[in-house]
Amino acid sequence: MVVCSIRRSLLLWVIATATAASVATADDEATNWPSMISRLRQQMQTGIGRAQARQQLAIAYNNYGVSLSNQGEWDLAIQQLQESLLIDPTGIQARKNLVATYLHKAQEAYTRHQINDTLGLLEKVVALDPNVAQAFLLRGEVEYGRQRLKEAKAAWEQASTLDPTLAPSLQKRLAQVTQELPIESKFERLSQAYFDVRYEEELQRPVGFDIRDALLEARRDVGSDFAYWPKQKLVVLVYSDEKFRAIRQETPEWVGGLFDGKIRVPLPGRQLTSARVKQIVFHEYTHAVIQDLTNGACPLWLNEGLAEYEGAKQDDRPLPLLRAASQAKHLIPWLELSDHFSYQLSTQEVGLAYEQSYSLANYLVTRYGFWRIRNLLKRFAEGQSWDAACAEEFRLKLTRLESNWRETLPEALKGAP
């Protein structure tokens, strides 16, 4: 199960705020700022009107920095804004724009999983202005992602204090980390090249099952399908079934594992076989891969369908609900499918959504090949909608593609468990 957290909307707010600060002084994007800067520097050297030229030069450097920042040229923008502040250390707008540019660059580094770079840039922001709530907001995300829960909580509380308008958005995050702290702060850590595995010291590990082996197998097999292997370490939290429910009290019984930026899985026990847990590991790892490949823009039904497809390789995927819905002609319309992954719906309704999403994903992979799926995910990362990406990649309108799947469904169900 992939959880849609508020993280993405909060970080987009960081970008929007930083952009507003930058654009405020960009009077004329078409101005040849390097040429103007060169003329003003020459004027300063002549000594004629030097004080005025100095002031104008600081403004020119600032405006050139803003122009570069608007083009995403963060490093060059930073250089120009720093020059502006060297000439006029009291330049309030240049300082604000430098802060905004550092935040932009930090956000970009964060999305690329360049954590050390992100933290370094945030330190520069705070050095320039210790009251920037957005810096603490992003710092909280970084710390939470690397399982430093106390530091994440402190950063988010600081962000809320500095900007009370953030408090409602951060309320759920703070409640979540407060709930997790007593349990996860006691977790032991297993060092591994690709995964940061955490577990309770007293947790009984079943004989014949090693979570690290399952994760490495998922990395190899799922990576082969998607032609992608995350470079950053993924945090994996391993729970007893009781502790998993304790920190996710709102989670229905049908949720076996979670991916919310971290992979959360239970160990085999009385209610879960080793094969089922391995299926969960593959499922949640697939969510992590799709998150990276699409920047979180994959339609929920396809995200779940592909995760089910990978998980089904480890354990049989029976489709009783899909079979009954097909026979009764009560299949979920494709455009409504993502809405059926809801905690508010019954187990049967959500179960049908999973089975139907799996069947659709399996159909697309079988009919068009996984390389087409990879292309589709790239289109989502570039901002294309499902309709547009479908039309370009499969050369079919969505209605026709859905009709084709429905025609093949009865035969496909004959071979299903």
N, C-alpha and C positions, 0 to 999 in steps of 0.2 A: 504494500500500500504506500503510495506517495502522498505526503501531506503537503498541502498548499499553505505555507506559513505566510506571515505578514512581512517576511524579510525583503522580498522583492519590492513591494510598494514603498517600504521605508527607505530603501537605498535609492529608488528612483526619486524620492523626495529630496534626498541629498543632492542629486544631480540637478534637479529643477531649481533648488535654492541657489546653488553655486552658479548656475547659468544666469539667473536673474542678476546676481551681483556683477558678473562679467559684462553683460550686454549693456549695462547702464551707462558706460562711458564710451561705447563704440559708436562715435558720431558718423563715421564715414568709412565703411569697409573697403571702399575702392581707393582710399588714399594710399599713396606710395610712401608708407612710413619710413622705410630705410633711407629713401632719398631725402625726406624732410629731416630725419635725424642727422644725416650727414651735413646738411646745410646749417642746421642749428649748432652743431659742434664747431663748424668753421666760424660761425658768427661769434661764438663764445671766445674763440682764440684771438679774434681781432680786438676784443675788449669793448667794442661798440655795443651798447645795450646789453651788456653781459648778464645782468641780473634778470632781465626779462627773457633773454634767450635761455638761460638756465631753467627758469620756470617752465617755459614752453618745451624745452627738451625733456624734462621730467614727464610732462603730459604726453609728449609724443611717444616716449618709451612705454608709458602705461597703455596708451591706445593701441600701439603695435602689439603689445602683449595680449590685450583683449582680443584683437583680431586673430592672432595665432591660436589663442585658446579656443575661440569659436570654431576653428578648423581642426581642433584636436591635436595641435602641435604643442603638447604640454611642455616639453623640455625647452623649446625655443621661447615659448611664452614666459616661462619662469625666468629665463635669462633677461628678457626685456623688462619684466616687472621688477626684478632685482636691481637692474640698472636705474630704473625710475626711483627706487627707494634710496639708492646710493646718492643720487643727485639731490633728492628731497626726502630725508628720513621721516618727515612729518606727513608725507602724502597718505592721507586716510584712504582714498579710493584705490590707490595702487596696492596698499596693504590688503584691503578687502579682496581685490582681484587676485592677488597672489595666494591668499587663503583659498579662494574659490578654485583656482587652478590646481593647487596642491590636492584639494578634495577630489577634483575630477581625476587626477592621475592616480590617487589612492584607490578610488573606486575601480578604475580600469585594472590596476594591479590586483585588486581583490578578486575581480571576476576571472582573472587569469591564474588565481591561486598563488600569487607571488606575495606570500604573507609577510616576509621580512621587509620587503619594499613598502607594502601597505603601512606597516607599523612605523617605519622610518618617516614616511610622508605625513602621517598623522601627528607624529611628534613635532614636525616642522609647523604644522597648522597651529598646534597648541602653543608653541613658542611664540608665534606671531600674535595669537589671540586665544587666551585660555578659556574664553567664554563661547566658543563655537560648539553648539550642541551637536551638530552633524558629525564632528570628529569623534565624539564620545559614542554616538549612535553606531557608527561604523566600527569603532574599537570594540564595542560590545559584540557585534557580529563576529569579528575576528576571534575574540577570546572564546566565545561560545563554540565556534566551529572547531577550535583546537582543544576543547574540553577543559578550559580554565573557567569554571562556572562562577567562582567568587569574583574574579576580575570582570567577567561579562556583566554580572549583576551590578557591580559598582559603576561600571561605565554607563549602563542604561539608566541607572538612578541619577547619575550626574547629568545625562542628556535631558531627562525629564525635569530636573531642577533648573537647568539653564533655559529650557524652552518648554514651559508648561503645556503648550499645544501638542507636544509629543506624547504626553502622559497617556491619553486614551489609546493611542496606537501601540504603546509599549506595555500597556497593562497586562495583556495576555503573555507577552514574552517574559515579563518579570514574574508573573505567577508561575509560568512553566519552569523557569530556572530555579525558583524558590522551592518548587516541588521536587525537582531533580537533585538538588544539592545534598540533602541528607543521605540519599541512596548512592548517587554516582560519585560523590567525593571520596567514598571509601573503596572505589574500584581499584583493583590491581591493573598493571599495564603489561601487555605482552609486546615486546619489540619485534617488528617484522618490516621487511623492506617496503611493502606496499600498503600495509594496514596498521593503524594504531588501535590495537584490540584492547578493550577494557572489560573487566569482569569482577564479580565479587570473589574475594579470596576464599570464602567458605562454600562457594558454588560447587556442587558436585558435578564434575565433568564425566559424562558417560563413557564407558569402556568402548573402544572401537570407533569413536567419533571425535575428530579434532576440527574445531571451527576454522582453524588456520588453513587446513587442507581444503576445506570446502570453499573458502574465500579465494584461495589461489586457483582452484579449478574454475571458479566462476570468472575470475579475471582472465584466465586463458581462453575459455570457451566463448563467453559473451564478447570478450574483446575481439576474438576472431570474426564473429558475425558482424560486429559494428566497425571493425578495423580501427579500434580506438582503445587505448590503455591509459587511464589517468596517470599523470605524472606525480600529482600530489598524493600524500597519504590520506586514505579515507579512515575516519574514525568509526570504529565498530564497537557497539555496546552490547554486551551479552548478558542476558538476564535469566533468572528463573521465571517461570510463567507468572508467579505471584507478584514479583517485583515489576515485571513488565506492565501488569495491570495497575499496580500501585501508582506509577508515575504517569499513566495515561488512563485516568479513571473514566474519561468520557469515551474511551475507545471500545467499540462493540466487540463481542466475542469472536466475530468472524474475521477480525484483523489478526493475522498471524505474526506480522512483522511490520516495520515502518522504515521509510526513508524520509527524513526531514532535514537533509544536509548531512546527517549521520545515519549509518545503517544500524538499526535496532532489531535484534533477533533473540529469540529464546533458545535454550538448549533442549535436546530431546529429553523426554521424561515420560510420565505416565500417560499424558494426553497427546504427546507428539512423538512420532517415530523419527528415526534418523533421516529417512528418505524425505519426510515432510519438512524437516528443518533445512535440509539441503535445498529443497525446492524454494523455501522462503529466502534463503541466502542468495540464490540465483535471481529470484524475483527482485529483491531489494537492491542488489548490485546493479541490475539492469536499469533501475530508476536512476542510480547515481551516474551511470554512463550517459543516459538520455539527458539528464539535467545539464551535464557538461556540454554535450553536443548541440543542444538547442537553446542554451541560456535560459532554461525553464519555460520555453515557449511551445513545447509539444502539447497538442490536445490531450486532455486527461484520458480519454478512452483509448487512444493509441499508445500512450505511455503505459497504461495498465495492460493493454492487449499484448504489447511486446514483452513486458515483464512476465506475463503469464506464459507466453510462447517459450521464453527461455527457461522458466521454471518447469514447464511441462516436460522438458527433456530429462529431468531428474526423477519425475514421478508421473504416473498416468494422470491425465486431465479428463475426468468424466464430465459429461455435458448433459445431465438429466434435465435441468431447467431450460436449456436452450432447445432440447429436443421437444419438450412439452410446449414451449412457446411457438416453435416452428409449426407443429401440428395444429395448434389452436389459432395460428396466424396472429399471434400477439407479440411479435418481435418489436423491440424498441427502435423507433426511427433513428437513423444514424445521427442526425443533427441534435437529438435529445440524449444521446447515449452518455455523454460526459456528466450530465446532470444527475445520473442515477448512481453515482458513486458518492453517496451521502449517508452520514451517520443517522440522519433522521428517517431513512427508509428501512423497510424490513429486510431481514437477512435474505429472504427469497428474491426481493427486488434487486438488491445489490448483487446477489449471486448470479442472477441472469445477466446483469451488466458485465460482470467479469467473464462469464462464459461467452457472451456475444462478442465482447472485445477481443477475446482470445481467438475466436473463430475468424473474425475479420482480419486480425493481424496475420494469422496463419494463412488465410486466403491470399493476402497481398504478398507475403513472402513466397508462397508456393507459385503464385501466378506470375509475379514480376521479378523475383529474385531479391536477395538482401541488398545488393548494390543500389537498387532503386529506393529501398527504405533509407539507406544512408543519404542518398541525394535528397530525399524528402525531408529528413531531419535538418539538413543544411539549409533548406529553403525556410524552415521555421526559424532557424537562427538568424536568418537575414530579414526576418519580419514578415514573411508571406503568411497569409491566412491558409487554413486547411483547404478551402475551396480552390483558391488560386494555385496552391502547391500541387493539389490533386490534378487539376486540369493540365498543368504544365508537365508534371512528371509521368502521369499515366495516359495523357491525351484523351481523357474522358471526363465528362461532367459527373459530378458527385451522384446524381440520381441514376445515371447509367451504371456507374461502378457499384452502387448499392444493389441495383437490379441484378447485375451479373453475380454478385455474391449470393443473393437469395436463390438464384437458379441452381447454384452448385451446392447449397446447404443440405438438401435431403440426402444427396449421395455422400457428402462428407460425414454426416451424422451416422451413416451406416457403419462406418469403421471406428467410430468413437466408443470408448468404454461406457 
